[in-house]
Amino acid sequence: MLRSMARASVFRPALLAMAAALLLGAKTASPPAPDASKAVPEASKGTASEKRYPANRAAELKARLLEQPGDPAAASWALEYSGSPDVMRLEPVTRTAERAWAARVGLAASPAPAERQRLQALLDSVGSCPLDSVVIKRAAQGLTRIGVVVPLSGRYALFGKTFVNGLRIAIDEHNRDYRPALSLILHDSEGDPLVGARKARWLLKDHGVSLLVGEVLSANTAPLAAATQVLGAVLISPSATNERLAILGDGVFQLYIGPNATASALARQLAGESAQSSVAMLVARTADDSLQAVAVAKSCDFAAVRVLATERVRPDEADLSKHLEKLHAKKPTALVLIGPPRMIGVVGAQLATVWPKARVFGFQSMDPENLSEESREGLEGAIFFVEDYALDGAPRDTFETHYQRAFKETPTRMSVRGYLTGLAIDRAVEAGCISASQLREALRGQVYESDVERALRALRPVVPAFPERLTIREGKAVPVAEGPVDP
């Protein structure tokens, strides 16, 4: 559903011009105050010693300065932080802002005379940096405040709200165990790309966030992506499906499920059913379907599932019975259909006479919502994999328990996307990121390894999660096992 709604052309020059106008133009209204009722649930209480700090010393010092600026040791922390290798490796503007911010925090902590002299000398050495500049605002909060722009009202409000609920669970998990504490700054895009771009400007310039999360539709995500890249921030898109978003900048990441992930899930399913599994494939002659077929063949080879035959057909072909007969003659244990809904519908209507009781597998286009009643009957029991994640094992149980306890409802697919987005952020912060550039590098380490997914900067889940399996039962798509439901 999201994929069909989200398809829109993305043109870099126009979007960058629009983002620059929105970001650099005159202010027309004061930004709305964050809604306190939507704050991240309070983390479990504990002493400082019970919580862990990030993995490297610079990030630990940054966390201490952020959360305990009045501590007697703040001056020594500031001096050590400003001279740490991680800070010195930052790009010049960011490095200057971080050192200036640390010096000011140290000076405000009533340092000893010797420390005061060194801190003042440090502040003088980096020159004057306006306190209201974007880089100083970013330095003063690090990555602790995360901007979120999603629809919280209007037609797509349910998608945005359930996404945010999943995001809250992940942020709360971090806050229970780690410092510094993370928080969300929520803004309602109203499902409008211009409104979303204006809210992005407030978050990036007025709040000084280094990380933006949003939107749920591709057309609405493009202005946000352009805006973040103009100011060197990072964007994580939780559900946009337009592959061209990646051209807007190297700080744009997507929770994108590509053909390799769905193909791998199908191969694992077949390999798990029998050590003697084999398949025959019926593939439409289109670029996307050919790419999916190649991914299936590679995944089956890796999983020791034999591909006995492949028939390629025109996507608008009306009679596929001869192709099905050829594949049936090879005696595979399963038939894989790769093509548009029209081709799937034709196969479904002809299977009963050509290949009764065929074990059928496929992908998103097999959704019975797009098929005729006759086709649904012919594909009864077929299993297909969709471009949504389902958590697996202990992470699934933990997430569902926390989600139901917090929100008194069952998590949805968008909730799972929110949770996985939040976990990606958690891991980067816990690893020791202190700036947008370091966050960008950390997220690159979470990207899938295949060429297609790397080009799109598609984030790999940090916990066990796989494309969701659905089966056709009585003409409807139902989960093969317990998993998320539609929002």
C-alpha positions in Angstrom: 0.0 0.0 0.0 2.7 2.4 1.0 4.7 1.6 -2.1 1.8 2.4 -4.5 1.1 5.6 -2.7 4.7 6.7 -2.4 5.9 6.5 -6.0 6.9 9.9 -7.2 9.7 11.3 -9.4 12.5 13.0 -7.6 14.4 15.8 -9.3 17.5 16.9 -7.5 17.9 20.5 -8.8 14.3 21.5 -8.1 14.3 19.9 -4.7 17.6 21.5 -3.6 16.4 24.8 -4.8 13.1 24.4 -2.8 15.0 23.2 0.2 17.4 26.1 0.1 14.5 28.6 -0.2 12.7 27.1 2.7 15.8 26.8 4.9 17.5 30.1 4.1 14.5 32.3 3.4 13.0 34.7 5.9 11.1 33.3 8.9 7.3 33.6 8.5 6.2 32.2 11.8 7.5 31.0 15.1 8.0 27.3 15.3 5.4 25.4 17.3 6.5 24.4 20.8 7.2 20.6 21.2 4.2 18.8 22.7 5.3 17.8 26.2 2.6 15.0 26.2 4.5 13.3 23.3 7.8 13.1 25.1 9.7 9.8 25.2 8.5 7.6 28.1 10.7 8.2 31.1 13.5 5.7 31.4 13.7 3.4 34.3 15.3 5.2 37.2 18.8 4.3 38.2 22.1 5.8 39.4 24.7 7.1 37.0 26.9 4.0 37.8 24.1 1.7 36.7 24.0 3.2 33.2 26.7 2.7 30.6 28.4 5.4 28.6 29.3 5.2 24.9 32.2 3.1 23.8 34.9 5.7 23.3 36.3 8.3 25.7 35.3 11.4 23.7 31.7 10.3 23.5 31.7 9.5 27.2 33.1 13.0 28.0 30.5 14.6 25.8 27.7 12.7 27.6 29.1 13.8 31.0 29.2 17.5 29.9 25.7 17.3 28.5 24.1 15.7 31.5 26.3 17.1 34.3 27.5 20.6 33.2 27.7 21.8 36.8 29.9 18.9 38.1 33.1 20.0 39.8 35.0 17.9 37.3 33.3 19.5 34.2 36.3 21.8 33.6 38.7 18.9 33.4 36.3 17.0 31.2 36.0 20.0 28.9 39.7 20.3 28.5 40.2 16.6 27.8 37.3 16.5 25.4 38.4 19.5 23.4 41.8 17.9 22.8 40.7 14.3 22.2 41.6 12.6 18.9 37.9 12.1 18.0 37.3 15.9 18.2 40.5 16.8 16.4 39.5 14.6 13.5 36.2 16.4 12.9 35.9 18.8 9.9 37.1 22.3 10.8 33.8 24.0 11.3 32.4 21.2 13.5 35.7 20.9 15.4 35.7 24.6 16.2 32.1 24.6 17.4 32.7 21.5 19.6 35.8 23.0 21.2 34.1 26.4 21.7 31.1 24.7 23.3 33.2 22.6 25.6 35.3 25.6 26.7 32.1 27.6 27.6 30.7 24.7 29.6 34.0 24.3 31.4 34.2 28.0 32.2 30.6 28.0 33.6 31.5 25.2 36.0 33.6 27.5 38.3 37.0 26.0 37.4 40.2 26.4 39.3 42.4 29.3 38.2 44.8 27.2 36.2 41.9 25.4 34.4 40.1 28.7 33.8 43.2 30.1 32.1 43.5 27.1 29.9 39.8 27.1 29.0 39.8 30.8 28.2 42.9 30.4 26.1 41.1 27.6 24.2 38.1 29.7 23.7 40.2 32.6 22.4 42.1 30.3 20.1 39.0 29.0 18.3 37.8 32.6 17.7 34.3 34.0 18.2 31.4 31.7 17.2 27.9 33.1 17.6 25.9 31.4 20.3 22.9 31.1 18.0 24.7 29.6 15.1 23.6 26.1 13.8 26.9 24.5 14.5 26.9 25.7 18.1 23.4 24.5 18.6 24.4 21.1 17.3 27.5 21.0 19.6 25.4 22.0 22.6 23.1 18.9 22.2 25.2 16.4 20.2 22.9 13.7 18.9 20.6 13.6 21.9 17.7 15.4 20.3 16.2 13.6 17.2 13.9 15.5 14.9 10.9 13.5 13.6 8.6 14.8 10.8 5.7 12.4 10.1 2.0 12.8 9.5 0.2 12.9 12.9 -3.0 14.2 11.5 -4.9 13.8 8.3 -5.2 10.8 6.0 -2.0 9.1 7.0 -2.0 9.9 10.7 -2.3 6.3 11.7 0.9 5.4 9.9 2.8 8.3 11.5 1.5 7.6 15.0 2.2 3.9 15.1 5.6 4.6 13.6 6.4 7.0 16.4 5.2 4.5 19.0 7.7 1.9 17.8 10.4 4.6 17.7 9.6 5.5 21.3 10.1 1.9 22.4 13.7 1.8 20.9 14.6 5.2 22.4 13.3 4.1 25.8 15.4 1.0 25.7 18.5 3.1 25.1 17.6 5.5 27.9 17.2 2.7 30.4 20.7 1.4 29.9 22.8 4.2 28.4 23.9 7.8 28.7 23.3 10.4 27.3 19.5 10.2 27.2 17.9 10.6 23.8 14.7 12.5 23.2 12.3 13.0 20.2 11.2 16.4 18.9 7.9 15.6 17.0 6.5 17.7 14.3 3.3 16.9 12.2 3.9 17.0 8.5 0.1 16.8 8.0 0.9 14.6 5.0 1.9 17.7 3.0 5.5 17.9 1.5 5.6 21.7 1.9 4.5 21.6 5.5 7.0 18.8 6.2 9.8 20.9 4.6 8.9 23.9 6.8 9.0 21.8 9.9 12.3 20.3 8.8 13.7 23.9 8.6 12.6 24.6 12.2 14.2 21.4 13.4 17.5 21.8 11.5 18.0 25.6 12.0 16.1 26.6 15.2 16.5 23.4 17.2 19.9 22.5 15.6 19.2 18.8 15.3 21.8 16.7 13.4 19.4 13.8 12.7 16.0 13.9 11.1 13.6 11.0 10.8 10.8 11.0 8.2 8.6 10.9 6.2 6.4 7.8 5.5 5.8 8.7 1.7 8.5 9.1 -0.9 7.0 12.3 -2.4 7.1 13.9 1.1 10.5 12.5 2.0 12.4 14.1 -0.9 12.1 17.7 0.4 13.3 16.5 3.8 16.2 14.7 2.3 17.2 17.8 0.3 16.9 20.0 3.4 19.2 17.8 5.5 21.9 17.6 2.8 22.0 21.4 2.4 23.0 21.7 6.1 25.1 18.5 6.4 22.6 16.6 8.6 21.5 13.0 8.4 18.1 11.7 7.3 16.6 8.3 7.9 13.6 7.5 5.9 11.5 4.7 7.5 9.3 3.6 4.5 9.9 5.6 1.4 10.4 3.4 -1.7 11.7 5.7 -4.4 15.2 4.5 -5.3 16.2 8.0 -6.5 16.2 9.4 -3.0 19.8 8.3 -2.6 21.0 10.8 -5.2 20.2 13.7 -2.9 23.2 13.1 -0.7 25.3 10.6 1.2 23.6 11.4 4.4 20.2 9.9 3.3 19.5 6.4 4.6 16.4 4.2 4.0 14.8 1.3 5.8 14.4 -0.2 2.3 13.7 -3.9 1.7 15.2 -4.8 -1.7 15.0 -7.8 -4.0 18.0 -9.5 -2.3 16.3 -9.5 1.1 13.0 -10.9 -0.1 14.8 -13.5 -2.3 16.9 -14.6 0.6 13.8 -15.0 2.8 12.2 -17.2 0.1 15.2 -19.4 -0.3 15.5 -19.9 3.5 11.8 -20.9 3.5 12.3 -23.5 0.8 15.6 -24.8 2.3 13.9 -25.2 5.7 11.0 -27.2 4.3 13.2 -29.9 2.7 16.8 -30.8 2.0 15.6 -31.8 -1.5 13.7 -28.6 -2.4 13.8 -27.5 -6.0 12.0 -24.7 -7.9 10.9 -23.6 -11.3 10.4 -19.9 -12.0 7.9 -18.1 -14.2 9.3 -14.6 -14.7 7.8 -11.6 -16.5 10.1 -9.8 -19.0 10.5 -6.5 -17.1 13.6 -4.9 -15.6 12.5 -5.2 -12.0 11.2 -8.7 -12.3 14.4 -9.8 -14.0 16.4 -8.3 -11.2 14.2 -10.2 -8.7 14.7 -13.4 -10.6 18.5 -13.1 -10.5 18.3 -12.5 -6.8 16.2 -15.6 -6.3 18.5 -17.8 -8.3 21.6 -16.6 -6.3 19.8 -17.0 -3.0 18.6 -20.5 -3.9 22.1 -21.5 -5.0 23.5 -20.3 -1.7 20.8 -22.2 0.2 21.3 -25.4 -1.8 17.9 -25.2 -3.4 18.0 -26.3 -7.1 16.5 -24.1 -9.8 15.4 -26.6 -12.4 14.0 -24.3 -15.1 13.0 -20.7 -15.8 10.4 -19.5 -18.3 10.2 -15.9 -19.3 7.0 -14.4 -20.6 5.5 -11.1 -21.6 3.8 -9.4 -18.7 0.6 -9.0 -20.7 0.4 -12.6 -22.1 -3.1 -14.1 -21.8 -2.3 -17.8 -22.0 0.4 -19.1 -19.8 -0.6 -22.8 -19.8 2.1 -24.0 -22.1 4.8 -22.3 -20.0 3.3 -23.8 -16.9 3.3 -27.3 -18.5 7.0 -27.0 -19.4 7.8 -26.1 -15.8 5.6 -28.8 -14.4 7.4 -31.4 -16.5 10.6 -30.6 -14.7 9.0 -31.9 -11.5 10.1 -29.1 -9.1 8.8 -29.1 -5.5 7.8 -25.5 -5.8 6.8 -22.9 -8.4 8.0 -19.3 -8.0 6.0 -16.5 -9.7 7.8 -13.2 -10.4 5.7 -10.7 -12.3 3.0 -8.0 -12.0 -0.4 -8.6 -10.5 -1.9 -9.2 -14.0 0.4 -12.0 -14.8 -0.1 -13.5 -11.3 -3.8 -13.4 -11.8 -3.6 -15.2 -15.2 -1.4 -17.9 -13.6 -3.9 -18.3 -10.6 -6.8 -18.8 -13.0 -4.9 -21.5 -15.0 -3.2 -23.4 -12.3 -6.1 -25.6 -11.3 -6.2 -27.3 -14.7 -2.5 -27.2 -15.6 -0.8 -27.8 -12.3 -3.2 -28.8 -9.5 -1.9 -28.6 -6.0 1.2 -26.7 -7.0 3.3 -25.3 -4.1 3.4 -21.6 -5.1 5.7 -18.8 -3.9 6.0 -15.2 -4.8 6.4 -11.6 -3.7 4.4 -8.4 -3.2 2.4 -8.6 -6.4 0.8 -11.8 -5.2 -1.3 -9.9 -2.7 -4.8 -11.3 -3.2 -6.3 -7.8 -2.8 -5.2 -7.1 -6.4 -6.5 -10.4 -7.8 -9.8 -11.7 -9.1 -11.8 -14.3 -7.1 -10.9 -17.0 -9.5 -7.2 -16.2 -9.2 -7.4 -16.2 -5.4 -9.0 -19.6 -5.4 -6.2 -21.0 -7.7 -3.5 -19.6 -5.4 -5.0 -20.8 -2.2 -2.2 -21.7 0.2 0.5 -19.8 -1.8 3.1 -18.1 0.3 4.5 -14.6 -0.6 7.0 -12.2 0.9 6.3 -8.5 1.2 8.5 -5.5 1.7 7.8 -5.1 5.4 9.9 -6.5 8.3 8.7 -9.0 10.9 10.9 -9.3 14.0 12.1 -12.8 15.0 12.9 -14.6 18.2 13.6 -12.8 21.5 13.6 -9.2 20.0 10.0 -9.9 18.7 8.8 -11.1 22.0 10.5 -8.2 23.9 9.2 -5.6 21.5 5.6 -6.8 21.5 5.6 -7.1 25.3 6.9 -3.5 25.8 4.7 -2.1 23.1 1.5 -3.6 24.4 2.3 -2.5 27.9 3.1 1.0 26.8 0.3 1.6 24.3 -2.4 -1.0 25.1 -2.5 -2.2 21.5 -0.9 -4.6 19.1 2.2 -3.3 17.1 1.8 -2.7 13.4 4.2 -3.0 10.5 4.9 0.8 10.9 5.6 0.2 14.6 8.2 -2.4 13.6 9.7 0.1 11.2 9.8 2.7 13.9 11.5 0.3 16.3 14.1 -0.7 13.8 14.8 2.9 12.9 15.3 3.7 16.6 17.6 0.7 17.2 19.8 1.9 14.3 20.1 5.3 16.0 20.7 3.6 19.4 23.6 1.5 18.1 25.3 4.5 16.5 25.1 6.7 19.6 26.2 3.8 21.9 29.2 3.2 19.6 30.4 6.7 20.4 29.1 9.1 17.6 29.2 12.7 18.6 28.5 14.5 15.3 26.5 14.2 12.1 29.6 13.2 10.2 30.4 10.3 12.6 26.7 9.3 12.6 26.8 9.1 8.8 29.8 6.8 9.0 28.3 4.6 11.7 25.1 4.2 9.7 27.1 3.2 6.6 28.4 0.3 8.6 24.7 -0.8 9.1 24.0 -0.9 5.3 23.4 -4.1 3.4 26.5 -5.5 1.6 24.9 -6.1 -1.8 25.5 -3.5 -4.5 21.9 -2.6 -4.9 21.2 -2.0 -1.3 24.5 -0.2 -0.7 23.7 2.2 -3.6 20.4 3.0 -1.9 22.0 3.1 1.6 19.4 0.6 2.8 19.9 -0.1 6.5 20.2 -3.7 7.6 18.2 -4.5 10.9 20.5 -4.7 13.9 18.3 -7.4 15.4 16.8 -10.6 13.7 14.2 -9.3 11.3 13.1 -10.6 7.9 10.7 -9.8 5.1 7.2 -10.8 6.4 5.7 -14.0 5.1 2.0 -14.1 4.2 -0.2 -16.9 2.9 -3.5 -16.8 1.0 -6.3 -18.3 3.1 -9.9 -18.0 1.9 -8.9 -15.3 -0.5 -7.1 -13.2 2.1 -3.5 -12.6 3.0 -2.7 -13.7 6.6 0.6 -14.0 8.4 2.2 -17.4 8.2 3.2 -17.0 11.8 2.6 -14.3 14.4 3.8 -11.0 13.2 2.8 -7.3 12.7 -0.5 -6.3 11.2 -1.6 -3.4 9.1 -1.8 -0.1 10.9 
